[in-house]
Structure formats: C-alpha cells, structure tokens
Amino acid sequence: MKFEHIPVLLDEAIKGLNIKEDGIYVDGTLGGAGHSLEIVKRLTSGKLIGIDQDKDALKKARKVLGDHLDKVQVVHDNYRNIRDILSRLNIYRVDGILLDIGVSSHQLDEKERGFSYHSQAPLDMRMDKTQDFSAWDVVNKYSEKDLERIIWDYGEERWAKRIARFIVDGRREKPIDTTLELVAIIKKAIPKKVRMKGPHPARQTFQAIRIEVNEELDVLKGSIPIMCRLLNKGGRLCIITFHSLEDRIVKNSFRDLNRDCVCPPELPICSCDKEREIKLITRKPIVPTKDEIDSNPRSRSSKLRIAERV
Ligand SMILES: C[S@@+](CC[C@H](N)C(=O)[O-])C[C@H]1O[C@@H](n2cnc3c(N)ncnc32)[C@H](O)[C@@H]1O
C-alpha cells in the first residue's frame, strides 16, 4: 500500500503559525505528518502534539517524524476533544494550532475503507475505525428525508431528492453493501445528459455521506472557539479547508470571535459584554498558487484562514 500525501499550502501554513522554537503546537489532523514535520524542524525546546482519529495515519506519522519524536506527542483521538487531550498532558495553553481538514490521500488510496467511488469496497468511510457508525448505516437505515437532507446540505447535490428516492427503492430488495452498488444507484438517479458532463456523478453524494459518518462539520464548528481559547496571546490558529461548507464555518466562526459586541443593532448601548477574542490575519483566504495546483491537483479547492489570539 502506498501512502503519498502531499501537504497542501505547506509554506503558507507554516509561515502562518509564526513558530517560536520553544513554543507548544498542536496539529489536530496529523495525517501523514507533512505539515507536522515542518513544524518540528523549527522547534528546539518546543513541543508538538499531533492528533489523528485514524490509527493507520498515526503509524505513518511516527515514521515520518522519526528523528524528531523526542519533541512529539502523538495522540489517537478526535480533535474535538483537544481541551481534554491537552489537560491530560498538563498543557493548558498553546502557541499555535493547525487543522488540515478532510480525508487524506492515504485514506482514499486504501480501497477497503470505502472512501473512493472508483473501487469496490464495503460501505465504510469511518476515519476512526473504532467507531461503530459507518456509511452502511447511513445508506441502509436513514429515512428518505434524512438522506435527501444530507445529500443536499453536505453534498450540495442538486439531484439529492432523486438519489435519496433511488437509494430507498434500491435497498428494498436487499441492503446496499458496497461502494459500487451505491455508485450504480446514484448513476441511475442522475439523468444521463447531466451525468456525462462534469465530475464523477457520485462525488457529491460520497462527500455528503463521509461528512455525516464523521460528523465533520459539527466537529469543526464546535472546535474553533475552544481552540481559540486554548491559545496564548499572539498564538495562531491556521485552518485549511477543501470545500465551501467548511470554509464558510471557519469564516463565520472567525468573524464572531473577532467581534467585541454581538448586541442587535437597534440597542442603543452594548449589553452583551462580549470581548473580542481573536484578530484576523487573513481577511480573504489564502489559496494555492498555480504551480501548487499543477503539481498537486488535490490542492485546487484548498483555502487557508488564519486567526491570532488577542
Ligand atoms: C487532509 S489529512 C491531513 C494531512 C496532513 N496535514 C499531512 O500533511 O500529511 C486529514 C487527516 O485528519 C484526520 N482527521 C480528520 N478529522 C479529524 C478529527 N475530527 N479528529 C482527528 N483527526 C481527524 C484524518 O483522519 C486524516 O488523517
């Protein structure tokens, strides 16, 4: 099995973290440790906490970080638990946190994990293999309404209603067990004329199911304020996203944390007592250069936003 994950927006993210050699940093999505390796290279007495919910990723990351493991603590967990993870390590404030959201090339390459619509595999899509709930449960147990909702909301798929109906019809005879059975149903639901153009017809539905299985958007949304509050003054939170739903969450969360008053505009004086928690380092997201997109097409839709604790 090949594990080739090219880190996206690497220089920009590392510069964005503003690394101090004695600082404490967290990579909440360690993956193949491409970003983490560049972080630890810049540390002397500092420390890196690398979190991933995928045990296979941690194995690989340990190898990549080999020469620097004395400065690294690798943790198998969900970054949503960052506060508890850090307090177990007696850490209460950090100098920078990086998130590089989404699925890794490794996870896509490992056919049996069911992330890819190109190869036959059980319907799985769990990033954390210790979790029970999988894509099989979504596809075979969700009501037609719920299927439509997630495919529409998380896949932004205009044929969500038909796809949901075809899935429910398809599973009446027998459960839908594999990725390619699901792909065949999606293809039937999308009119041929539409399906012959543009990206793979199952792309958006697979994205939606993956987001649902791993609760990706809720986890991201809930974690941003917690992460900001764990930063020392001047500490940076850098978040790389891959689609508009994720970027919107980061943008709106940063906007709210950047405000020092959330009272309705009609109130004559402020009564909310809210204090501004961060300042925005990036008003517009940083996007990859043409060179990066040419050498790593996966980077095409990536966006980096950076905030600093005040
Ligand atoms: C895009 S990859 C990160 C790649 C990494 N930056 C690199 O350069 O190799 C995303 C990784 O984050 C992990 N991940 C996604 N959501 C997570 C979460 N909520 N908690 C912990 N790990 C998560 C995935 O398992 C995957 O390994």
PDBQT file of the ligand as one rigid body, heavy atoms in Angstrom, charges set to zero:
ROOT
HETATM    1  C1  LIG A 401      -6.004  16.042   4.990  1.00  0.00    +0.000 C 
HETATM    2  S1  LIG A 401      -5.375  14.897   6.126  1.00  0.00    +0.000 S 
HETATM    3  C2  LIG A 401      -4.069  15.757   6.953  1.00  0.00    +0.000 C 
HETATM    4  C3  LIG A 401      -2.767  15.662   6.217  1.00  0.00    +0.000 C 
HETATM    5  C4  LIG A 401      -1.577  16.236   6.957  1.00  0.00    +0.000 C 
HETATM    6  N1  LIG A 401      -1.707  17.649   7.185  1.00  0.00    +0.000 N 
HETATM    7  C5  LIG A 401      -0.309  15.964   6.168  1.00  0.00    +0.000 C 
HETATM    8  O1  LIG A 401       0.338  16.916   5.732  1.00  0.00    +0.000 OA
HETATM    9  O2  LIG A 401       0.029  14.798   5.985  1.00  0.00    +0.000 OA
HETATM   10  C6  LIG A 401      -6.582  14.897   7.351  1.00  0.00    +0.000 C 
HETATM   11  C7  LIG A 401      -6.322  13.940   8.494  1.00  0.00    +0.000 C 
HETATM   12  O3  LIG A 401      -7.084  14.396   9.584  1.00  0.00    +0.000 OA
HETATM   13  C8  LIG A 401      -7.720  13.337  10.208  1.00  0.00    +0.000 C 
HETATM   14  N2  LIG A 401      -8.930  13.889  10.796  1.00  0.00    +0.000 N 
HETATM   15  C9  LIG A 401      -9.999  14.402  10.152  1.00  0.00    +0.000 A 
HETATM   16  N3  LIG A 401     -10.905  14.835  11.041  1.00  0.00    +0.000 NA
HETATM   17  C10 LIG A 401     -10.383  14.595  12.265  1.00  0.00    +0.000 A 
HETATM   18  C11 LIG A 401     -10.844  14.831  13.588  1.00  0.00    +0.000 A 
HETATM   19  N4  LIG A 401     -12.033  15.377  13.816  1.00  0.00    +0.000 N 
HETATM   20  N5  LIG A 401     -10.047  14.480  14.626  1.00  0.00    +0.000 NA
HETATM   21  C12 LIG A 401      -8.834  13.904  14.394  1.00  0.00    +0.000 A 
HETATM   22  N6  LIG A 401      -8.355  13.643  13.164  1.00  0.00    +0.000 NA
HETATM   23  C13 LIG A 401      -9.119  13.999  12.131  1.00  0.00    +0.000 A 
HETATM   24  C14 LIG A 401      -7.957  12.310   9.133  1.00  0.00    +0.000 C 
HETATM   25  O4  LIG A 401      -8.030  11.018   9.703  1.00  0.00    +0.000 OA
HETATM   26  C15 LIG A 401      -6.739  12.497   8.236  1.00  0.00    +0.000 C 
HETATM   27  O5  LIG A 401      -5.702  11.621   8.588  1.00  0.00    +0.000 OA
ENDROOT
TORSDOF 0
